Structures are given as structure tokens and as C-alpha cells.
Amino acid sequence: MNFYESLGFLVLGSRLRRLSETFLADVNKIYAAHQLKFDASWFPVFYILSKQKQVSIRYIADELAISHSAVSQLVSNLQEKGLLKTTASAEDGRKKVVTFTVKGQKLQQQIEPVWKALTRAMEDLAKEGSHSKHFLKAVGEMEEGLANQSLFSRVEAQLK
């Protein structure tokens, strides 16, 4: 048993971070190996736009459950790279909508096969272990539990 396994839930966050960093590094290596100038951190915005074509920054923030400010920064970064553009909404001029530029649309089409291959590879990986096939369900249950009661309040209750 390795160090992390021996500590159980005490190091769950560290193990999840390590797993995430390993996963994202490999995904970025895949993009680079296929000469795709794409970063894994852009995926959520690209995916949403690949399905919706035009969305508000607020919509993206709500879908990803992150701050409007974080989405705004990411969208600005992608605008600087010439991949996205923002325009005033036709319905409400105060609201900005985000769309792909021609360059962004072309990149999205190039990475689509990578996403499909990645999905298949991850599904295969999940089938390798007797418990890993339930990983996403377990993560979802943990997320739901934390939405109902934060880890902070759970620990505080244990310390009383």
C-alpha cells in the first residue's frame, strides 16, 4: 500500500488533484502530438460553443458553476488568440454573447475527433478495474453530498 492509499479520505483532495494533473498533462500532450494549438483548460467553453453556437458569458458561468469573472477572463484570453468573439446580444444590448471566430470553428472541428477518441480511451480505462467503472457516479454522489452540506460544516460537526 502506498502512502496515499494508507491515508484514505484524509488525502482525497491531493489524490484527485494528482489524477487531474496527470490527466490534463496527457490530454495536452495529445493535442501537441497532433499539432493542435489547444489547451485542455479551454475544453468546457469550446464544448459548450460546439453545441450552442452562441451563448452568453453568464450562461457559460452557470453551466460550469464558476464565476462570471473566471469565464470572462477565459473568453478574453481566447479572444486574444483569435478563437472567440463577443458581440452585443440582439435581444439585450447590455448582454454579451460569445461565438467562435472562423479560426476557432476550424480548431473546434479539428479537435472533435480527439474528444471522441479520448472518450473511448477513458471508457476503456474505466473498464479495467472492478471499481473504476463506477468512478463518475461516485464523483457525482460526492459532489451532490458537498452541495447539500460543505466539508467545512461536516468537519466542524465532528469537532464539537
matplotlib code that plots the C-alpha trace (Angstrom):
import matplotlib.pyplot as plt

x = [0.0, 1.4, 1.5, -1.7, -3.7, -2.7, -4.2, -7.6, -10.0, -7.6, -5.7, -8.6, -8.2, -4.5, -5.1, -7.8, -5.5, -2.7, -5.1, -6.4, -3.0, -1.9, -5.0, -4.7, -1.0, -1.6, -4.5, -2.3, 0.4, -2.2, -3.2, 0.5, 1.3, -1.4, -0.2, -3.4, -2.8, -5.4, -5.2, -7.3, -8.4, -10.3, -12.4, -15.5, -16.0, -15.3, -17.6, -20.5, -20.0, -19.7, -23.3, -24.9, -23.0, -23.8, -24.1, -23.7, -20.9, -23.5, -24.8, -21.2, -20.6, -23.9, -23.3, -19.8, -20.7, -17.8, -17.7, -18.7, -15.3, -13.4, -15.4, -14.8, -11.0, -11.0, -13.1, -10.8, -7.8, -9.4, -10.4, -6.8, -5.8, -8.4, -10.6, -13.7, -15.5, -18.1, -20.9, -23.9, -26.9, -29.7, -32.3, -30.5, -27.7, -26.3, -25.5, -22.5, -22.8, -19.8, -19.3, -16.4, -14.4, -13.6, -10.3, -12.0, -14.6, -11.8, -9.9, -13.1, -13.6, -10.0, -10.2, -13.6, -12.0, -9.6, -12.5, -14.2, -11.0, -10.4, -13.9, -13.4, -10.0, -11.4, -14.3, -11.8, -9.7, -12.7, -13.5, -10.0, -10.8, -13.7, -14.5, -13.4, -16.4, -18.4, -16.0, -18.1, -21.2, -19.1, -17.7, -21.3, -22.5, -19.7, -20.4, -24.1, -23.2, -21.0, -23.7, -26.0, -23.5, -20.0, -17.0, -16.3, -19.6, -19.1, -15.7, -16.9, -19.7, -17.1, -15.0, -17.9]
y = [0.0, 3.4, 6.5, 8.0, 4.8, 4.3, 7.7, 7.1, 10.0, 12.3, 12.9, 12.5, 16.1, 15.5, 12.3, 13.9, 16.8, 14.4, 12.4, 15.6, 17.0, 13.7, 13.5, 17.1, 16.8, 13.8, 15.5, 18.5, 16.1, 14.5, 18.0, 18.8, 15.5, 16.2, 19.8, 21.2, 24.6, 23.8, 23.7, 21.3, 24.3, 25.7, 22.5, 23.5, 26.7, 25.1, 22.2, 24.5, 26.6, 23.4, 22.6, 26.0, 28.1, 31.4, 31.8, 34.5, 34.6, 34.2, 31.0, 29.6, 30.5, 28.9, 25.7, 25.4, 26.6, 29.0, 32.8, 35.2, 36.8, 33.5, 32.9, 36.5, 36.1, 32.8, 34.3, 37.3, 35.1, 33.1, 36.3, 37.5, 34.2, 34.9, 31.9, 33.6, 36.9, 38.7, 40.8, 42.6, 40.3, 41.0, 40.7, 42.7, 45.0, 45.1, 41.4, 40.0, 36.8, 34.6, 32.8, 31.1, 33.0, 31.2, 30.2, 29.0, 27.0, 25.3, 24.4, 23.0, 20.8, 19.6, 18.6, 16.9, 13.5, 13.8, 14.3, 11.2, 9.1, 10.5, 9.5, 5.9, 5.7, 6.8, 4.4, 1.6, 2.7, 2.7, -0.9, -2.1, -2.1, -3.6, -0.3, 2.3, 1.7, 3.5, 6.4, 9.0, 8.0, 8.1, 11.6, 12.8, 11.5, 13.2, 16.5, 16.2, 15.5, 18.5, 20.7, 19.6, 20.2, 21.5, 19.6, 22.6, 22.1, 18.4, 18.7, 21.4, 19.0, 16.3, 18.7, 19.6]
z = [0.0, -0.9, 1.2, -0.3, -0.1, 3.6, 4.5, 2.9, 2.7, 4.5, 1.2, -1.2, -2.5, -3.1, -4.9, -7.1, -7.9, -8.9, -11.0, -12.6, -13.3, -14.8, -17.0, -18.2, -18.9, -21.1, -22.8, -23.6, -24.8, -27.2, -28.6, -29.1, -30.7, -33.3, -33.9, -32.3, -30.6, -27.9, -24.1, -22.0, -19.9, -22.9, -23.3, -21.4, -23.3, -26.6, -25.9, -24.9, -28.1, -30.2, -29.1, -28.7, -31.3, -29.4, -25.7, -23.0, -20.6, -17.8, -19.5, -19.6, -15.9, -14.9, -16.8, -15.4, -11.9, -11.9, -11.5, -14.3, -13.8, -14.4, -17.6, -18.7, -18.3, -20.2, -23.0, -23.2, -23.4, -26.2, -28.0, -27.9, -29.6, -32.3, -31.4, -30.0, -30.4, -28.3, -29.6, -28.1, -27.8, -30.3, -27.6, -24.9, -26.0, -22.4, -22.6, -24.5, -26.5, -27.3, -30.6, -32.5, -35.0, -38.2, -36.7, -33.6, -35.5, -37.6, -34.4, -32.8, -35.9, -35.7, -32.0, -32.3, -33.3, -30.4, -28.0, -29.4, -29.1, -25.6, -24.5, -25.8, -24.2, -20.8, -21.1, -21.7, -18.8, -16.5, -17.5, -16.5, -12.7, -10.9, -9.1, -11.6, -13.8, -11.1, -10.7, -12.4, -10.4, -7.1, -8.0, -8.7, -5.4, -3.6, -5.4, -4.5, -0.9, -0.7, -2.3, 0.4, 3.2, 2.9, 4.0, 6.4, 8.2, 8.3, 9.9, 12.3, 13.4, 14.1, 16.2, 18.5]

ax = plt.figure().add_subplot(projection="3d")
ax.plot(x, y, z, "-o")
ax.set_aspect("equal")
plt.show()
